[in-house]
Amino acid sequence: MATYRTPGVYLEEIRPFPASVSAPDSAVVGFFGCTERGPLLQPQAVRSLLEFEQLFGGAPALLHAALQLFYANGGAACVVSSVGPAAPTLAALRAGLDTLATQAAVTLLVCPEACSLPRPDYAQLVQAMLAQCAASANRFAILDLYDGGQSRADLAAQRALFGSQHLMFGAAYAPFVRSAFAPGLALPPSAAVAGAYASTDQQRGVWKAPANVALQQVSAPLLAFSDRDQQAFNIDAAGGRSINLIRSFSGRGCLIWGARALAGNDNEWRYVPVRRLCSLVLASLQAGSQWAVFEPNEASTWTRLVAMAENFLTLLWRQGALQGAKPEQAFYVRCGLNQTMTAADLAAGRLIVELGLALLRPAEFIVLRFALQLAAA
């Protein structure tokens, strides 16, 4: 609301609608690895395979074959950071990963060449990817299980390399696959899976699990798995590191057969779409509420924030992202003194909004909180 004064007249402008929230693109993939040529450690936006080849060249770089699978499976927007034409090293790939930390548009991280590193270096890199995703408002890692062409027992043992931190911010896929693009190579599946994420987000929404999806230009996984094998990879009683398998089914092709995050023992965050939807909601609302940073921390500001969040979540509910026959069954938004904030919070300039979402799976509410640090008057 704004007030304007002219001689003898006061005009008061009332804002009839709350501030709007725009959701960012949920599937902008950040690739990093070796390329034939191109700008070194300077992330470049790439919109097609042709554009990638013009900037970075083509074969024999593994990243080129990975981008072919990415676009064949529905990939669109991505950002590529080249670490040069030499064989990948931990230092080079860490440098490429670090350059993507500044790319706010990136929501997914993929590094097909991680599996080319020695085992201890691979562990350091994938754990750094998970840590970067945890530190970001809206980022998720798509990882390849190390030694993706080895025996089932050896493959299962590799999941300890993911460590025990930030497991909810990534998902791992195995085994390696064969592709028409590179018949003589066993390719990590992460780039093809990233394309399926992008395609699923576009057609159905980020709340739809990117699973039971046939991978295009993939002829076969290197290993075959039974339903019993699947259960063993889905459930890791000791470490909770769930692995999603690529499986071949007669008449259906090679399918992504699993939608679990690495945090397989976490009741709230074990599913990929749950983590990604919540990250998208938080990132969207945090970006859309920046107008409140210099506003008074009082009831009118809180009311506007609640209305803004409710409008955004209502749109998501109408698209099928949340459960419930009506909006009040699908979510709640709270903001206020003695609701989400104490007098100490107000004195410290903290404005806290609480959201409850009835996610499609699991069915219970998951409570999210975000806070704004208000500027001093």
C-alpha positions in Angstrom: 0.0 0.0 0.0 1.3 3.4 -0.9 0.1 6.9 -0.1 0.5 9.9 -2.5 -0.1 13.6 -1.4 -1.2 16.4 -3.6 -2.5 19.8 -2.3 -5.7 19.0 -0.4 -5.9 15.4 -1.7 -4.7 12.1 -0.4 -4.5 9.2 -2.8 -4.0 5.7 -1.3 -3.0 2.9 -3.6 -4.0 -0.6 -2.3 -2.3 -3.6 -3.6 -5.1 -6.1 -4.4 -2.9 -9.1 -5.1 0.0 -10.6 -3.1 3.5 -10.8 -4.6 3.8 -13.6 -7.1 6.2 -16.5 -7.1 7.8 -18.0 -10.2 9.3 -21.5 -10.0 12.7 -21.8 -11.6 13.5 -24.5 -14.2 13.8 -27.6 -12.2 16.1 -29.6 -14.5 19.1 -27.4 -15.6 22.0 -29.9 -15.5 25.5 -28.9 -14.6 28.0 -31.2 -16.4 31.7 -31.0 -15.7 34.5 -33.0 -17.3 37.1 -33.3 -20.0 36.4 -32.0 -23.5 38.4 -31.9 -26.8 38.7 -28.1 -26.7 36.8 -25.1 -25.4 37.0 -22.5 -22.7 38.7 -23.9 -19.6 36.8 -23.7 -16.3 34.3 -21.2 -17.7 30.8 -22.7 -17.5 28.9 -22.3 -20.7 25.1 -22.6 -21.2 24.4 -25.2 -23.9 21.0 -25.8 -25.5 21.8 -28.6 -28.0 24.3 -31.2 -28.9 25.3 -29.1 -31.9 26.1 -26.2 -29.7 28.1 -28.4 -27.4 30.2 -29.7 -30.3 30.8 -26.1 -31.6 32.0 -25.0 -28.2 33.8 -28.1 -26.9 34.4 -30.5 -29.8 33.3 -34.1 -30.0 34.8 -37.6 -29.6 36.8 -39.2 -28.1 35.8 -37.3 -24.9 33.5 -39.3 -22.6 31.5 -36.1 -21.9 30.6 -35.9 -25.5 29.1 -39.4 -25.5 27.3 -38.5 -22.3 25.8 -35.4 -23.8 24.5 -37.5 -26.7 22.7 -39.7 -24.3 21.4 -36.6 -22.4 19.8 -35.0 -25.4 18.5 -38.4 -26.8 16.6 -38.9 -23.5 14.9 -35.5 -23.4 17.6 -33.2 -22.0 17.4 -29.5 -22.8 19.1 -26.7 -20.9 22.5 -27.5 -19.3 25.6 -25.8 -18.2 29.0 -27.3 -19.1 32.3 -26.6 -17.4 35.3 -28.1 -19.2 38.4 -29.1 -17.2 40.5 -29.4 -20.4 41.4 -32.3 -22.8 43.8 -34.3 -20.5 42.8 -37.4 -18.6 40.6 -36.5 -15.7 42.2 -36.0 -12.2 40.6 -35.3 -8.9 42.0 -31.8 -8.8 40.7 -31.0 -12.3 37.2 -32.3 -11.6 37.0 -30.6 -8.2 37.9 -27.3 -10.0 35.1 -27.9 -12.5 32.7 -28.7 -9.7 33.7 -25.5 -7.9 32.9 -23.4 -11.0 29.4 -24.7 -11.0 28.8 -23.6 -7.4 28.3 -20.0 -8.8 25.8 -21.0 -11.4 22.5 -20.3 -9.7 20.4 -21.8 -12.5 21.9 -25.3 -12.1 19.6 -27.7 -10.3 21.2 -31.1 -11.1 24.9 -32.1 -11.0 26.3 -34.8 -13.3 29.9 -36.0 -13.8 30.2 -39.1 -15.9 34.0 -39.1 -15.6 33.9 -39.5 -11.8 34.1 -43.3 -12.3 37.4 -42.9 -14.2 39.2 -41.7 -11.1 40.9 -44.0 -8.6 38.5 -45.3 -5.9 39.6 -42.9 -3.1 39.5 -39.9 -5.5 36.0 -40.9 -6.7 34.8 -41.0 -3.1 36.1 -37.5 -2.4 34.5 -36.1 -5.6 31.0 -37.6 -5.1 31.0 -36.6 -1.5 31.9 -33.0 -2.6 29.1 -33.1 -5.1 26.6 -34.0 -2.4 28.0 -31.3 -0.1 27.6 -28.7 -2.7 24.0 -29.8 -3.3 23.3 -29.6 0.5 24.7 -26.1 0.6 22.5 -24.9 -2.4 18.9 -23.9 -2.2 17.9 -26.2 -5.0 20.4 -28.7 -6.3 20.5 -32.5 -6.6 23.3 -34.9 -7.7 22.8 -37.7 -10.2 25.6 -40.2 -9.5 27.1 -43.3 -11.1 28.0 -46.2 -8.8 31.7 -47.0 -9.1 32.8 -50.0 -11.1 29.4 -50.1 -12.8 30.4 -53.0 -15.0 31.7 -55.4 -12.3 30.0 -58.3 -10.6 26.8 -57.7 -8.6 28.6 -58.3 -5.3 31.5 -55.9 -6.2 29.0 -53.4 -7.4 27.0 -53.4 -4.1 30.2 -52.9 -2.1 30.9 -49.6 -3.8 28.1 -47.7 -2.2 30.1 -47.2 0.9 32.1 -44.7 -1.2 29.2 -42.2 -0.9 30.0 -41.7 2.8 27.3 -40.9 5.3 26.6 -37.1 4.9 24.1 -35.3 2.7 22.7 -38.5 1.3 19.2 -37.0 0.7 20.7 -34.7 -1.9 21.7 -37.3 -4.4 20.7 -40.5 -6.1 22.9 -43.2 -7.6 22.4 -45.4 -10.6 23.9 -48.6 -11.9 25.1 -50.5 -13.8 26.9 -49.0 -16.8 25.1 -49.3 -20.1 25.9 -49.8 -23.8 24.8 -47.2 -26.3 24.4 -46.9 -30.0 26.4 -43.7 -29.8 29.5 -45.5 -28.5 29.2 -49.2 -29.2 32.7 -50.1 -27.9 32.3 -48.2 -24.6 30.5 -49.0 -21.3 29.0 -45.7 -20.4 27.9 -44.5 -17.0 24.1 -44.0 -17.0 24.0 -40.6 -15.2 23.7 -38.5 -18.3 20.9 -40.6 -19.8 19.1 -40.5 -16.4 19.5 -36.7 -16.3 17.8 -36.5 -19.7 14.9 -38.6 -18.3 14.7 -36.2 -15.2 14.4 -33.3 -17.6 11.8 -35.0 -19.8 9.7 -36.1 -16.8 9.8 -32.6 -15.2 8.6 -31.1 -18.5 5.8 -33.6 -19.2 4.6 -34.3 -15.7 6.3 -32.1 -13.1 9.2 -32.4 -10.6 6.8 -34.3 -8.2 6.7 -37.3 -10.7 9.3 -39.9 -10.0 11.8 -40.2 -12.9 11.4 -44.0 -12.9 9.8 -46.7 -15.0 11.1 -44.6 -17.9 12.7 -46.3 -21.0 16.1 -45.0 -21.8 16.6 -44.0 -25.5 19.7 -45.1 -27.4 20.6 -47.5 -24.7 20.9 -51.1 -26.0 21.5 -52.9 -22.7 22.8 -52.6 -19.2 26.1 -54.4 -18.6 24.6 -56.6 -15.8 21.2 -58.2 -15.5 19.3 -58.1 -12.2 16.4 -60.0 -10.7 13.7 -58.7 -8.4 15.7 -60.1 -5.4 18.8 -58.2 -6.6 16.7 -55.1 -6.8 15.6 -55.4 -3.2 19.2 -55.8 -2.0 20.2 -52.6 -3.9 17.1 -50.6 -2.7 17.7 -51.5 0.9 20.9 -51.0 2.7 20.3 -51.8 6.4 23.7 -50.8 7.5 24.4 -47.5 5.7 21.0 -46.7 4.1 22.5 -46.0 0.7 19.9 -47.0 -1.8 20.9 -47.6 -5.4 18.6 -47.4 -8.4 19.1 -50.0 -11.1 18.9 -49.9 -14.9 17.1 -53.0 -15.9 16.1 -54.6 -19.2 12.6 -55.9 -19.6 11.3 -57.9 -22.6 9.4 -55.7 -25.0 9.9 -52.5 -22.8 13.6 -51.8 -23.3 16.0 -50.6 -20.6 14.2 -48.9 -17.8 15.1 -46.7 -14.8 13.9 -49.1 -12.1 14.0 -47.1 -8.9 13.4 -43.6 -7.6 15.2 -43.6 -4.3 17.7 -41.0 -3.0 20.8 -42.3 -1.4 19.2 -41.7 2.0 17.2 -45.0 1.7 16.7 -45.3 5.5 15.3 -41.8 5.9 11.5 -42.0 6.2 11.1 -38.4 5.0 13.7 -38.0 2.3 14.2 -41.4 0.8 12.4 -40.6 -2.5 13.9 -38.5 -5.3 10.7 -36.5 -6.2 10.0 -35.6 -2.5 13.5 -34.1 -2.0 13.4 -32.3 -5.4 9.9 -30.9 -4.9 10.7 -29.6 -1.4 13.9 -28.0 -2.7 12.0 -26.3 -5.6 9.3 -25.0 -3.2 11.8 -23.5 -0.8 14.0 -22.0 -3.5 10.9 -20.5 -5.2 9.5 -19.0 -2.0 12.9 -17.7 -0.8 13.4 -15.9 -4.2 9.9 -14.6 -4.3 10.0 -13.2 -0.8 13.0 -11.0 -1.1 10.7 -8.0 -1.3 10.1 -8.5 2.5 13.8 -8.0 3.5 13.3 -4.2 4.1 9.7 -4.4 5.2 8.6 -3.9 8.9 8.6 -7.2 10.7 4.9 -7.0 11.7 1.5 -8.4 10.9 0.8 -6.8 7.5 4.1 -8.2 6.2 3.4 -11.6 7.6 -0.1 -11.6 6.0 1.3 -10.7 2.6 4.0 -13.5 2.9 1.3 -16.1 3.8 -0.9 -15.0 0.9 2.0 -15.2 -1.5 3.0 -18.7 -0.4 -0.6 -19.9 -0.4 -1.2 -18.7 -3.9 2.0 -20.5 -5.1 1.2 -23.8 -3.3 -2.4 -23.7 -4.6 -1.1 -23.6 -8.1 1.1 -26.6 -7.4 -1.8 -28.5 -5.8 -3.9 -27.8 -8.9 -1.2 -29.3 -11.1 -1.2 -32.5 -9.0 1.9 -31.9 -7.0 0.2 -32.3 -3.6 -2.4 -34.6 -2.0 -5.8 -33.5 -0.8 -9.3 -32.9 -2.2 -9.0 -29.1 -1.4 -6.1 -26.8 -0.7 -6.4 -26.8 3.1 -5.8 -30.6 3.0 -2.8 -30.2 0.8 -0.7 -27.6 2.6 -0.7 -25.0 5.4 1.3 -21.8 5.8 2.0 -20.1 9.1 3.8 -16.9 10.0 3.4 -14.8 13.1 4.4 -13.9 16.6 3.9 -16.9 18.9 3.2 -19.1 15.9 6.6 -19.3 14.1 8.5 -16.5 15.9 9.2 -15.4 19.4 9.9 -11.9 20.6 13.6 -12.8 20.5 13.3 -13.6 16.8 11.7 -10.2 16.1 14.4 -8.4 18.1 17.1 -10.3 16.0 15.4 -9.3 12.7 14.3 -12.9 11.9 11.1 -13.5 9.9 10.2 -17.2 9.8 7.5 -18.8 7.7 6.5 -22.4 8.3 5.1 -24.6 5.5 3.4 -28.0 5.7 3.1 -30.1 2.5 1.0 -33.2 2.0 3.4 -34.9 -0.4 2.3 -37.6 -2.8 4.7 -40.0 -1.2 5.0 -40.4 1.7 1.5 -39.3 2.6 2.3 -37.4 5.9 3.1 -33.8 6.2 6.7 -32.7 6.1 7.4 -29.4 7.8 9.7 -26.9 6.1 10.9 -23.7 7.6 12.7 -20.7 5.9 13.9 -17.5 7.4 14.7 -14.0 6.2 17.3 -11.8 7.9 15.7 -8.4 7.8 17.9 -5.4 7.2 18.3 -3.0 10.1 16.1 0.1 9.9 
